[in-house]
Amino acid sequence: MSTTGTGGVARSALSAAGSAPQAPSLLALDAVDAYYDRSHVLQSLSMTVESGAVVALLGRNGAGKTTTLKTVMGIVPVRGGALRFDGADITGLATHRIARLGIAYVPEDRGVFASLTVQEHLTLANVRGGWPIGRVYEAFPRLAERRDHRGTQLSGGEQQMLSIARALTLAPRLLILDEPTEGLAPVIVEEIAAIAERLKAQGLTMLLVEQNYPFAARIADRVYVLGKGRIRWKGAPEDLDANEEVKHTWLGI
């Protein structure tokens, strides 16, 4: 992998793809541009999420990570380039239509309703049929214990589990997670990691944004590093772990 200097700051070139054949792309962003008003947030961003893989999108605060996820979900409009899901062009589709294609989004704020119980959250989410609620409780035994607790009665970690569980009731083909460990105690982060690893073992495709580098490196098959709206590096977690320049320049590690 080569590096170049720009403005006195060394930048790592995109790492070369491996020689092993890759699974078909389930999600592809092709030179996507997105704006907030006149601010050009995503600039010709291209990345893929292969079927059955876990892909992590890393970067400093303000790099454009959450905007990338919101662009995939149609919350932030695409102003250039294209989005494809399972080969079909989904550029410009409304958010509810994207969700119905099989993409479930767990937002950073978790979106838990204060007055609804755990059971009510899961029942409402499961109106289209997906994971049976019994299966959800098997995957999240802590939620089974708290099925009659309302949103305000749950800890931050339990709210995050509920947000993920609610997404799984949709039986998604792609699960998108935005900062799943933010603000959680280390013991709860470990629980979330174990849940993610079980989902990965079941073959669920995932795209996650995460500030917790060890967590992301633990579960991801492939990593993209985002900086100032552009992909600055891509490759395997172990290759990123050995690249001190990229970690320092674009992740602040």
Secondary structure as GFF3:
##gff-version 3
##sequence-region A 1 253
A	DSSP	beta_strand	3	6	.	.	.	ID=ss1
A	DSSP	beta_strand	9	12	.	.	.	ID=ss2
A	DSSP	beta_strand	25	36	.	.	.	ID=ss3
A	DSSP	beta_strand	39	50	.	.	.	ID=ss4
A	DSSP	beta_strand	54	58	.	.	.	ID=ss5
A	DSSP	alpha_helix	65	72	.	.	.	ID=ss6
A	DSSP	beta_strand	78	85	.	.	.	ID=ss7
A	DSSP	beta_strand	88	89	.	.	.	ID=ss8
A	DSSP	alpha_helix	95	100	.	.	.	ID=ss9
A	DSSP	beta_strand	103	106	.	.	.	ID=ss10
A	DSSP	alpha_helix	118	125	.	.	.	ID=ss11
A	DSSP	alpha_helix	133	139	.	.	.	ID=ss12
A	DSSP	alpha_helix	141	145	.	.	.	ID=ss13
A	DSSP	three_ten_helix	151	153	.	.	.	ID=ss14
A	DSSP	alpha_helix	156	168	.	.	.	ID=ss15
A	DSSP	beta_strand	174	178	.	.	.	ID=ss16
A	DSSP	alpha_helix	186	201	.	.	.	ID=ss17
A	DSSP	beta_strand	205	209	.	.	.	ID=ss18
A	DSSP	alpha_helix	213	219	.	.	.	ID=ss19
A	DSSP	beta_strand	222	227	.	.	.	ID=ss20
A	DSSP	beta_strand	230	235	.	.	.	ID=ss21
A	DSSP	alpha_helix	237	241	.	.	.	ID=ss22
A	DSSP	alpha_helix	244	246	.	.	.	ID=ss23
A	DSSP	pi_helix	247	251	.	.	.	ID=ss24
###
